[in-house]
Amino acid sequence: MRVRRSIDTPLAIMTYANVVYSMGISEYARAMKESGFYALILPDVPFEEKKEFSDPVKSLGVTGMRDVIESDISSMVRMVKSEKNIPAAVGFGISRPEQAYDMALKSDGVIVGSAIVRICEEYGRDSVPYVSEYVKEMKAAVIRADGESC
């Protein structure tokens, strides 16, 4: 609560599903709201099981790699910016440069996590050059979109 008293930036909690389960999903959602949190990120919940969590916390979706991003990102970004004109980055399922490009056209930035984890899992200790190349490709896509949206 001390942090919430000193800042008005929207806050999110990222934790594992078992933490939420142990308290009870509805109770956890209530405690989040009372504490001033706006979002809950559960990286270990499979897409098929999201409804169990999304109903109590009214989440926008789940993260992770996807072939197609079907959410209306433009509307979500406009909604965020209508509340407060702050940078809005998108991180729902972005795993390929063309997705990063498309999302960067609609938002202020992209968040990539699962694809990098996948590369690390595949190459282990030898993953650094693969992650580096991947990040360069994603960055180039975002920069290209930024140049076109001006």
Disulfide bonds with the S-S distance in Angstrom:
none
